[in-house]
Amino acid sequence: MHNDILFLKIRGLLPSLNPALRKIAQYVLEHPYEVKLLRIKDLAARCSVAEATVTRFVKAIGLGSFQEMKISIAEITTGRPHEAELVYDDVAKSDSIEEITEKIVSINTKTLLDTKKVLDSQQVERAVNAIEGANQIDIYCAGGSYIAGESARLRFYRIGKRCVVYNDPNQQAVSASLLGPADLALGISNSGRTVSTVNALKCAASSGAKTICITNFNESPITKYSDIVLFTSTQDSAFFQESMVSRIAQIIVIDILYAGLAVKEFKDSVMMIGKSGESLRNVQL
């Protein structure tokens, strides 16, 4: 595992961990400069868990020993305390406009860079191939993820892919039941636990359709019904909660898929974009 992926993996696993392991994970994420100096019994005491629980946590994040985890954390945090504090700071009442601007830009920039780290190129390539070969693309999303869903529809539609976005649970259920082996279902959910989106992807999979999901968390329910999983990596601000940062990560993944598809079908894509662009010019004053 590349060391700079460790914190991203821990964050992605948070919802799937049991309460004791989650307590350790949160402590490690919140106090990395402290954890790298602790003994296993010290970390266990800080988290009010047994040493064996810390060992289970280390195994859960894919490392062989507590010492290996400490070495990885030390390599990540060396010489970067101010950067870490900036990235994880939230907007405060006393912040100036300049400070607010710095924090918002920093957390969004970090979101894009972290998403780049966790995106699997092979999975992206498989997703591009699946989109290319699909007769019909149905997109399922809810709440804020609808922004990314609509972005996907607009992108793919401009290069000739027929697709529809559904955010109503009843329409999602009907749509998914009517898909077949030549079709594709794309589910977008930051948490991976949005009931209607998960159920739609489950139904689409049982109908024989190819399924893709875009989500932030490893081992979330939506991944169980996805042939292809594309991960984002976001840490939403406590001030904004689940807000624009997760949408930005989802949209950047959509843009990557769109660009990959456009390059793969370059001549046809250029023609389609030209034709659609001309049609828009004809309806504008």
C-alpha positions as CSV (number, residue, x, y, z in Angstrom):
1,M,0.0,0.0,0.0
2,H,1.3,3.5,-0.9
3,N,1.7,5.4,2.4
4,D,-0.3,8.4,1.2
5,I,-3.3,6.1,0.6
6,L,-3.5,4.9,4.2
7,F,-5.6,7.7,5.6
8,L,-7.9,7.6,2.6
9,K,-8.5,3.9,3.1
10,I,-9.2,4.3,6.8
11,R,-11.7,7.1,6.0
12,G,-13.3,5.0,3.3
13,L,-13.7,2.1,5.7
14,L,-15.3,4.1,8.6
15,P,-19.0,3.3,8.0
16,S,-18.3,-0.5,7.7
17,L,-16.3,-0.8,10.9
18,N,-17.8,-1.9,14.2
19,P,-18.0,0.7,17.0
20,A,-14.7,-0.3,18.6
21,L,-12.7,-0.3,15.4
22,R,-14.4,2.9,14.3
23,K,-13.3,4.6,17.5
24,I,-9.7,3.7,16.7
25,A,-10.0,4.8,13.1
26,Q,-11.3,8.2,14.2
27,Y,-8.6,8.6,16.7
28,V,-5.9,7.8,14.2
29,L,-7.4,10.2,11.6
30,E,-7.7,13.0,14.2
31,H,-4.4,12.6,16.0
32,P,-1.9,11.2,13.5
33,Y,1.1,13.1,14.9
34,E,0.4,11.6,18.3
35,V,-0.4,8.1,17.2
36,K,3.0,7.6,15.4
37,L,4.7,8.0,18.9
38,L,2.4,5.7,20.8
39,R,2.8,2.1,21.9
40,I,-0.1,-0.3,21.1
41,K,-1.2,-0.3,24.7
42,D,-1.2,3.5,24.8
43,L,-3.5,3.7,21.7
44,A,-5.7,1.0,23.2
45,A,-6.0,3.0,26.4
46,R,-6.8,6.3,24.6
47,C,-9.6,4.5,22.7
48,S,-10.8,2.5,25.7
49,V,-10.4,-0.8,23.8
50,A,-8.3,-3.9,24.2
51,E,-4.9,-4.3,22.6
52,A,-6.3,-7.2,20.5
53,T,-8.9,-4.7,19.1
54,V,-6.1,-2.4,17.9
55,T,-4.5,-5.5,16.3
56,R,-7.8,-6.3,14.5
57,F,-7.9,-2.7,13.3
58,V,-4.4,-2.9,11.8
59,K,-5.4,-6.1,10.0
60,A,-8.7,-4.4,8.8
61,I,-6.7,-1.6,7.1
62,G,-4.5,-4.1,5.3
63,L,-1.3,-3.8,7.4
64,G,0.7,-6.6,9.0
65,S,1.6,-5.1,12.3
66,F,1.1,-2.1,14.6
67,Q,4.7,-1.0,14.0
68,E,4.1,-1.1,10.2
69,M,1.1,1.3,10.8
70,K,3.2,3.6,12.9
71,I,5.9,3.7,10.2
72,S,3.4,4.5,7.5
73,I,1.8,7.3,9.6
74,A,5.3,8.7,10.3
75,E,6.1,8.8,6.6
76,I,2.8,10.6,5.8
77,T,3.0,13.2,8.6
78,T,6.7,14.1,8.5
79,G,7.2,17.8,8.1
80,R,3.5,18.6,7.2
81,P,1.7,19.6,10.4
82,H,0.6,23.0,9.0
83,E,-0.7,21.5,5.8
84,A,-2.8,18.9,7.7
85,E,-4.2,21.6,10.1
86,L,-5.2,23.8,7.1
87,V,-6.9,21.0,5.2
88,Y,-9.0,19.8,8.1
89,D,-9.9,23.2,9.6
90,D,-13.5,24.2,9.4
91,V,-15.0,27.6,8.8
92,A,-15.0,29.6,12.0
93,K,-17.2,32.5,13.0
94,S,-14.0,34.7,13.3
95,D,-12.6,33.8,9.9
96,S,-12.0,36.6,7.4
97,I,-13.1,36.3,3.7
98,E,-9.4,35.5,2.9
99,E,-9.3,32.7,5.4
100,I,-12.7,31.3,4.3
101,T,-11.5,31.4,0.7
102,E,-8.2,29.6,1.6
103,K,-10.1,26.8,3.5
104,I,-12.7,26.2,0.9
105,V,-10.2,26.1,-1.9
106,S,-7.9,23.8,0.1
107,I,-10.5,21.3,1.0
108,N,-11.8,21.1,-2.6
109,T,-8.3,20.8,-4.0
110,K,-7.5,18.1,-1.6
111,T,-10.7,16.3,-2.5
112,L,-9.7,16.2,-6.2
113,L,-6.2,15.0,-5.4
114,D,-7.4,12.4,-3.0
115,T,-9.9,11.1,-5.5
116,K,-7.2,10.8,-8.1
117,K,-5.2,8.6,-5.7
118,V,-8.1,6.2,-5.0
119,L,-9.4,5.9,-8.5
120,D,-8.5,2.6,-10.1
121,S,-7.5,3.1,-13.7
122,Q,-8.5,-0.4,-14.6
123,Q,-12.0,0.1,-13.1
124,V,-12.3,3.4,-15.0
125,E,-11.3,1.7,-18.3
126,R,-13.9,-1.1,-17.6
127,A,-16.5,1.6,-17.0
128,V,-15.7,3.5,-20.2
129,N,-16.0,0.2,-22.1
130,A,-19.3,-0.6,-20.5
131,I,-20.7,2.9,-21.3
132,E,-19.5,2.5,-24.9
133,G,-21.3,-0.8,-25.3
134,A,-24.6,0.1,-23.6
135,N,-27.8,0.6,-25.6
136,Q,-29.4,2.5,-22.8
137,I,-27.9,4.1,-19.7
138,D,-30.2,4.7,-16.7
139,I,-28.7,6.8,-13.9
140,Y,-29.9,6.5,-10.3
141,C,-29.2,9.1,-7.6
142,A,-30.9,11.1,-4.9
143,G,-30.4,14.4,-3.0
144,G,-27.2,16.2,-3.8
145,S,-25.9,13.4,-6.0
146,Y,-28.6,14.4,-8.5
147,I,-26.2,17.2,-9.6
148,A,-23.6,14.6,-10.6
149,G,-26.3,12.4,-12.2
150,E,-27.6,15.3,-14.3
151,S,-24.0,16.1,-15.3
152,A,-23.5,12.6,-16.4
153,R,-26.7,12.7,-18.5
154,L,-25.6,16.0,-20.2
155,R,-22.1,14.7,-20.9
156,F,-23.0,11.4,-22.4
157,Y,-26.0,12.7,-24.2
158,R,-23.8,15.3,-26.1
159,I,-21.8,12.4,-27.6
160,G,-24.7,10.3,-28.6
161,K,-25.4,8.1,-25.7
162,R,-29.1,7.7,-24.8
163,C,-29.5,8.1,-21.0
164,V,-32.1,9.1,-18.4
165,V,-31.6,10.3,-14.8
166,Y,-34.0,9.0,-12.1
167,N,-34.2,10.4,-8.6
168,D,-37.7,9.3,-7.7
169,P,-37.7,5.9,-5.9
170,N,-40.7,4.6,-7.8
171,Q,-39.4,5.6,-11.1
172,Q,-36.0,4.1,-10.2
173,A,-37.7,0.8,-9.4
174,V,-39.7,0.6,-12.6
175,S,-36.7,1.7,-14.7
176,A,-34.4,-0.9,-13.2
177,S,-36.9,-3.7,-13.7
178,L,-37.1,-3.0,-17.4
179,L,-33.3,-3.0,-18.1
180,G,-31.7,-5.9,-19.9
181,P,-28.2,-7.4,-20.6
182,A,-27.5,-4.8,-23.3
183,D,-28.2,-1.9,-20.9
184,L,-26.2,-0.1,-18.1
185,A,-27.2,1.2,-14.7
186,L,-25.1,3.9,-13.0
187,G,-25.7,4.5,-9.3
188,I,-24.3,7.6,-7.6
189,S,-24.3,7.8,-3.8
190,N,-21.6,9.4,-1.7
191,S,-22.5,7.3,1.3
192,G,-23.2,4.2,-0.7
193,R,-26.2,3.7,1.6
194,T,-29.0,5.6,-0.1
195,V,-31.8,3.1,0.0
196,S,-33.6,3.9,-3.2
197,T,-30.3,4.1,-5.2
198,V,-29.0,0.8,-3.7
199,N,-32.3,-0.9,-4.4
200,A,-32.4,0.3,-8.0
201,L,-28.9,-1.0,-8.7
202,K,-29.8,-4.3,-7.0
203,C,-32.8,-4.6,-9.3
204,A,-30.9,-3.6,-12.4
205,A,-28.3,-6.3,-11.6
206,S,-31.0,-8.9,-11.2
207,S,-32.4,-7.8,-14.5
208,G,-29.1,-8.6,-16.2
209,A,-27.9,-5.1,-16.8
210,K,-24.3,-4.1,-16.3
211,T,-23.9,-2.0,-13.1
212,I,-21.5,0.8,-12.1
213,C,-21.4,2.8,-8.9
214,I,-19.7,6.0,-7.8
215,T,-19.3,6.1,-4.0
216,N,-17.0,7.4,-1.3
217,F,-16.9,4.4,1.0
218,N,-15.4,0.9,0.7
219,E,-17.7,-2.0,1.5
220,S,-20.8,0.2,1.5
221,P,-24.1,-1.6,0.4
222,I,-24.1,-0.2,-3.1
223,T,-20.7,-1.9,-3.9
224,K,-22.4,-5.3,-3.5
225,Y,-24.5,-4.8,-6.5
226,S,-21.9,-3.1,-8.8
227,D,-19.9,-4.9,-11.4
228,I,-17.6,-1.8,-11.5
229,V,-16.9,0.4,-8.5
230,L,-15.4,3.9,-8.8
231,F,-14.3,5.5,-5.5
232,T,-14.1,9.1,-4.6
233,S,-12.4,10.4,-1.5
234,T,-14.0,13.2,0.3
235,Q,-13.9,14.6,3.9
236,D,-16.9,16.9,4.1
237,S,-16.5,20.0,6.2
238,A,-18.5,20.0,9.5
239,F,-19.7,23.4,8.5
240,F,-21.1,22.3,5.2
241,Q,-21.6,18.7,6.2
242,E,-22.4,16.5,3.1
243,S,-22.1,19.2,0.5
244,M,-20.3,20.4,-2.5
245,V,-17.0,18.6,-1.9
246,S,-18.6,15.2,-2.6
247,R,-20.4,16.5,-5.6
248,I,-17.2,17.9,-7.0
249,A,-15.5,14.5,-6.6
250,Q,-18.5,12.7,-8.3
251,I,-18.5,15.2,-11.2
252,I,-14.7,14.9,-11.7
253,V,-15.2,11.1,-12.1
254,I,-18.0,11.7,-14.5
255,D,-15.8,14.0,-16.5
256,I,-13.0,11.4,-16.6
257,L,-15.5,8.8,-17.9
258,Y,-16.8,11.3,-20.5
259,A,-13.3,12.2,-21.7
260,G,-12.3,8.5,-21.8
261,L,-15.3,7.7,-23.9
262,A,-14.8,10.7,-26.2
263,V,-11.2,9.8,-26.8
264,K,-12.2,6.1,-27.5
265,E,-14.8,7.2,-30.1
266,F,-12.9,10.4,-31.1
267,K,-14.2,11.0,-34.7
268,D,-17.8,10.2,-33.7
269,S,-17.6,12.3,-30.6
270,V,-16.2,15.3,-32.4
271,M,-19.1,15.0,-34.9
272,M,-21.7,14.7,-32.2
273,I,-20.4,17.6,-30.1
274,G,-20.3,19.7,-33.3
275,K,-23.9,18.8,-34.2
276,S,-25.2,19.4,-30.7
277,G,-23.3,22.6,-30.4
278,E,-24.7,23.9,-33.7
279,S,-28.3,23.0,-32.6
280,L,-27.8,25.0,-29.4
281,R,-26.6,28.0,-31.4
282,N,-29.7,27.9,-33.5
283,V,-32.0,28.3,-30.5
284,Q,-30.1,31.2,-28.9
285,L,-30.6,34.9,-29.7
